[in-house]
Amino acid sequence: MANIASAEKQRRQAEKKKARNRAGKSTLRTTLKKGRAAIQGGDADKETLSGSYSAIDKAAKRGLIKENTANRYKARLAAASKRSAAK
């Protein structure tokens, strides 16, 4: 238990940030799963990919994932989509 008021406030803020980050990452993971499933199912259209890209970019902008990680996710989605379309 914190004895200093500022330490207690920092603990409260950290809890709020943790909850917000966990929710954001969960949303990102769900969106990625839906995008990957759509690509594998063969019914991936521009809107599905666009939605996945948007979620990835938002997560990177908010600091949930790093910029390079976001670029890697998008590149892998694009490559999978291209492979799926080629079949």
DRENVEXZA-570265 format. One line per 5 residues: number of its first residue (from 1); their letters; for each residue y, z, x of N, C-alpha, C, O. Coordinates in Angstrom, 1 decimal, decimal comma, padded with zeros to 4 digits. Each point is the difference from the previous one (the first is absolute). Example, Ala and Ser with C-alpha at 12.3 -4.5 7.8 and 13.67 -1.06 7.14 Angstrom:
BEGIN
1> AS> -005,7/007,8/013,2/001,2/000,0/-000,9/001,2/000,0/000,9/000,0/000,7/001,0 | 001,1/-001,4/-001,4/001,1/000,0/000,9/001,1/000,8/-000,8/001,1/000,1/000,5 .
END
This chain:
BEGIN
1> MANIA> -001,2/000,0/000,9/001,2/000,0/-000,9/001,2/000,0/000,9/000,1/000,8/000,9 | 000,9/-001,7/-001,2/001,2/-000,1/000,8/000,9/001,2/-000,3/000,2/000,4/-001,2 | 000,4/000,1/002,2/001,0/001,1/-000,1/001,4/-000,5/-000,1/000,9/000,7/-000,5 | -000,7/-001,9/001,0/001,4/-000,6/000,0/000,2/-001,0/-001,1/-000,9/-000,8/-000,3 | 002,0/000,9/-000,4/000,3/-000,8/-001,1/-000,1/-001,5/000,3/-000,6/-000,8/-000,8 .
6> SAEKQ> 001,1/000,4/001,9/-000,1/-001,5/000,4/-001,4/-000,4/000,2/-000,4/-001,2/-000,3 | -000,4/002,1/000,8/-001,4/-000,4/000,3/-000,8/-000,1/-001,4/-000,8/-000,9/-000,1 | 001,2/001,7/-000,8/-000,6/000,0/-001,3/000,4/-001,3/-000,7/-000,8/-000,7/-000,7 | 002,1/000,3/000,8/000,4/-001,2/-000,6/-000,7/-001,2/000,6/-000,3/-001,0/-000,7 | 000,2/001,0/002,0/-000,7/-001,1/000,7/-001,5/-000,1/-000,4/-000,5/-001,2/-000,2 .
11> RRQAE> -000,1/002,3/-000,1/-001,4/000,0/-000,5/000,0/-000,7/-001,4/-000,9/-000,8/-000,3 | 001,8/001,2/-000,5/000,1/-000,6/-001,4/000,2/-001,5/000,1/-000,6/-000,8/-000,7 | 001,5/000,4/001,6/000,3/-001,5/000,1/-001,2/-000,7/000,6/-000,3/-001,1/-000,5 | -000,4/001,7/001,4/-001,2/-000,7/000,6/-001,0/-000,1/-001,1/-000,7/-001,1/000,0 | 000,5/002,0/-000,9/-001,0/-000,1/-001,1/000,4/-001,2/-000,9/-000,9/-000,7/-000,4 .
16> KKKAR> 002,2/000,6/000,1/000,4/-001,1/-000,9/-000,2/-001,3/000,7/-000,5/-001,0/-000,6 | 000,8/000,9/001,9/-000,2/-001,3/000,7/-001,5/-000,3/000,1/-000,4/-001,2/-000,1 | -000,4/002,2/000,3/-001,4/-000,2/000,1/-000,6/-000,6/-001,3/-000,8/-000,9/000,0 | 001,2/001,5/-001,1/-000,4/-000,5/-001,3/000,4/-001,4/-000,3/-000,7/-000,8/-000,5 | 002,0/000,5/000,9/000,5/-001,3/-000,2/-000,7/-001,1/000,8/-000,3/-001,1/-000,4 .
21> NRAGK> 000,0/001,5/001,7/-000,7/-000,9/000,9/-001,4/-000,2/-000,4/-000,5/-001,2/000,0 | -000,2/002,2/-000,5/-001,4/-000,1/-000,4/000,0/-001,0/-001,2/-000,9/-000,8/-000,1 | 001,8/001,0/-000,9/000,0/-000,8/-001,2/000,3/-001,5/000,4/-000,7/-000,9/-000,5 | 001,6/000,7/001,4/000,4/-001,3/000,5/-001,2/-000,7/000,7/-000,3/-001,2/-000,2 | -000,4/001,9/001,0/-001,1/-000,6/000,8/-001,1/-000,3/-001,0/-000,7/-001,0/000,2 .
26> STLRT> 000,4/001,9/-001,2/-001,0/-000,2/-000,9/000,3/-001,3/-000,8/-000,9/-000,8/-000,3 | 002,1/000,6/-000,1/000,4/-001,2/-000,8/-000,2/-001,2/000,9/-000,5/-001,0/-000,5 | 000,9/001,1/001,7/-000,2/-001,2/001,0/-001,5/-000,3/000,1/-000,4/-001,2/-000,1 | -000,4/002,2/000,3/-001,5/-000,3/000,1/-000,6/-000,6/-001,2/-000,8/-000,9/000,1 | 001,3/001,4/-001,3/-000,5/-000,6/-001,2/000,4/-001,4/-000,2/-000,8/-000,9/-000,4 .
31> TLKKG> 002,0/000,6/000,8/000,5/-001,4/-000,1/-000,7/-000,9/000,9/-000,4/-001,1/-000,3 | 000,1/001,6/001,5/-000,7/-000,8/001,0/-001,5/-000,3/-000,5/-000,5/-001,1/000,2 | -000,1/002,1/-000,7/-001,3/-000,1/-000,6/-000,1/-001,1/-001,1/-000,9/-000,8/000,0 | 001,9/000,8/-000,9/000,1/-001,0/-001,0/000,2/-001,4/000,5/-000,6/-000,9/-000,4 | 001,5/000,8/001,4/000,2/-001,3/000,7/-001,2/-000,5/000,6/-000,3/-001,2/-000,1 .
36> RAAIQ> -000,4/002,1/000,9/-001,2/-000,5/000,7/-001,1/-000,4/-001,0/-000,7/-000,9/000,2 | 000,6/001,7/-001,3/-001,0/-000,3/-001,0/000,2/-001,3/-000,7/-000,9/-000,8/-000,3 | 002,2/000,5/000,1/000,4/-001,2/-000,7/-000,3/-001,2/000,9/-000,5/-001,1/-000,4 | 000,7/001,3/001,7/-000,2/-001,1/001,0/-001,5/-000,2/000,1/-000,5/-001,2/000,0 | -000,3/002,2/000,0/-001,5/-000,1/000,1/-000,5/-000,6/-001,3/-001,0/-000,8/000,1 .
41> GGDAD> 001,5/001,1/-001,2/-000,4/-000,5/-001,3/000,4/-001,4/-000,2/-000,6/-000,7/-000,9 | 001,5/000,2/001,7/000,4/-001,4/-000,1/001,1/-000,3/-001,0/000,4/-001,1/-000,2 | 000,1/002,2/-000,4/001,1/-000,2/-001,0/001,4/000,5/000,5/000,8/000,6/-000,7 | -000,6/-000,7/002,1/001,2/000,4/000,5/001,1/-001,1/-000,1/-000,2/-001,1/000,4 | 001,3/001,4/-001,1/001,0/-000,9/-000,2/001,2/000,4/000,9/000,0/001,0/000,6 .
46> KETLS> 001,1/-001,7/-000,7/001,2/000,3/000,7/000,6/001,4/-000,4/000,5/000,7/000,9 | -000,6/-000,4/-002,1/000,5/001,3/-000,5/-000,7/001,2/000,6/000,6/001,0/000,3 | -001,9/-001,2/-000,2/-000,8/001,1/000,5/000,3/000,3/001,5/000,3/001,1/000,4 | -000,2/-002,2/000,4/000,4/000,1/001,4/001,4/000,5/000,1/000,3/000,9/000,8 | 000,6/-001,4/-001,6/001,4/000,4/000,0/000,1/001,5/-000,3/000,8/000,7/000,7 .
51> GSYSA> -001,5/-000,2/-001,7/000,0/001,4/-000,3/-000,5/000,9/001,2/000,5/001,1/000,2 | -001,6/-001,6/000,4/-000,5/000,7/001,1/001,0/000,1/001,2/000,2/001,0/000,6 | 000,4/-002,2/-000,3/001,0/-000,1/001,1/001,2/001,0/-000,3/000,5/000,6/000,9 | -000,1/-000,6/-002,2/001,1/000,8/-000,4/-000,3/001,5/000,2/000,8/000,7/000,6 | -002,0/-000,3/-001,0/-000,4/001,4/000,2/-000,1/000,4/001,5/000,4/001,1/000,4 .
56> IDKAA> -000,9/-002,0/000,4/-000,1/000,2/001,4/001,4/000,1/000,6/000,3/001,0/000,8 | 000,6/-001,9/-001,1/001,4/000,1/000,5/000,7/001,2/-000,4/000,7/000,6/000,8 | -000,9/-000,2/-002,0/000,7/001,3/-000,5/-000,5/001,2/000,7/000,7/000,9/000,4 | -002,0/-000,9/-000,1/-000,6/001,2/000,7/000,5/000,0/001,4/000,3/001,1/000,5 | -000,1/-002,2/000,1/000,5/-000,1/001,4/001,5/000,5/000,0/000,4/000,7/000,9 .
61> KRGLI> 000,3/-001,2/-001,9/001,5/000,3/-000,1/000,2/001,5/-000,2/000,9/000,6/000,5 | -001,9/000,1/-001,2/000,1/001,4/-000,3/-000,6/000,8/001,1/000,1/001,3/000,0 | -000,7/-001,9/001,0/-000,5/000,7/001,1/-001,4/000,6/-000,2/-000,5/000,8/000,8 | -000,2/-001,3/-001,8/-001,4/000,4/-000,3/-000,9/-000,6/001,0/-001,0/000,7/000,4 | 001,2/-001,9/000,0/-000,7/-000,7/001,0/001,0/-000,6/001,0/001,1/-000,3/-000,3 .
66> KENTA> -001,6/000,0/001,5/000,9/-000,6/001,0/000,1/-001,5/-000,3/-000,8/-000,6/-000,7 | 001,9/000,0/001,2/000,3/-001,4/-000,2/-001,2/-000,9/000,5/-000,3/-001,0/-000,7 | -000,2/001,3/001,8/-001,1/-000,8/000,6/-001,2/000,0/-000,9/-000,8/-000,9/-000,2 | 000,5/002,1/-000,3/-001,1/000,2/-000,9/000,2/-000,8/-001,3/-001,0/-000,7/-000,5 | 002,2/000,7/000,0/000,3/-000,8/-001,2/-000,3/-001,5/000,3/-000,6/-000,7/-000,8 .
71> NRYKA> 001,1/000,2/002,0/-000,2/-001,4/000,3/-001,5/-000,3/000,2/-000,4/-001,1/-000,4 | -000,3/002,0/000,9/-001,5/-000,2/000,2/-000,7/-000,1/-001,4/-000,8/-000,9/-000,2 | 001,2/001,8/-000,7/-000,6/000,0/-001,3/000,3/-001,4/-000,7/-000,9/-000,6/-000,6 | 002,2/000,2/000,7/000,3/-001,3/-000,7/-000,7/-001,2/000,7/-000,4/-000,9/-000,8 | 000,3/000,9/002,1/-000,7/-001,1/000,7/-001,4/000,0/-000,5/-000,6/-001,1/-000,2 .
76> RLAAA> -000,1/002,2/000,1/-001,4/000,0/-000,3/-000,2/-000,4/-001,5/-000,9/-000,7/-000,3 | 001,8/001,1/-000,6/000,0/-000,4/-001,4/000,1/-001,6/000,0/-000,7/-000,6/-000,8 | 001,7/000,1/001,5/000,3/-001,4/000,0/-001,3/-000,8/000,5/-000,3/-001,0/-000,5 | -000,3/001,5/001,6/-001,1/-000,7/000,6/-001,2/000,1/-001,0/-000,7/-001,0/-000,1 | 000,5/002,1/-000,6/-001,1/000,1/-000,9/000,2/-000,9/-001,2/-000,9/-000,7/-000,5 .
81> SKRSA> 002,2/000,6/000,1/000,3/-000,9/-001,1/-000,2/-001,5/000,3/-000,5/-000,8/-000,8 | 000,9/000,5/002,1/-000,2/-001,4/000,5/-001,5/-000,3/000,0/-000,4/-001,1/-000,3 | -000,4/002,0/000,8/-001,5/-000,2/000,1/-000,6/-000,1/-001,4/-000,8/-000,9/-000,2 | 001,3/001,7/-000,7/-000,5/-000,1/-001,4/000,4/-001,3/-000,7/-000,8/-000,6/-000,7 | 002,0/000,1/001,0/000,4/-001,2/-000,6/-000,8/-001,2/000,6/-000,1/-001,0/-000,7 .
86> AK> -000,3/001,1/001,9/-000,7/-001,1/000,7/-001,4/-000,2/-000,6/-000,6/-001,1/000,2 | 000,0/002,1/-000,8/-001,3/000,0/-000,5/-000,1/-001,0/-001,2/-001,1/-000,1/-000,5 .
END
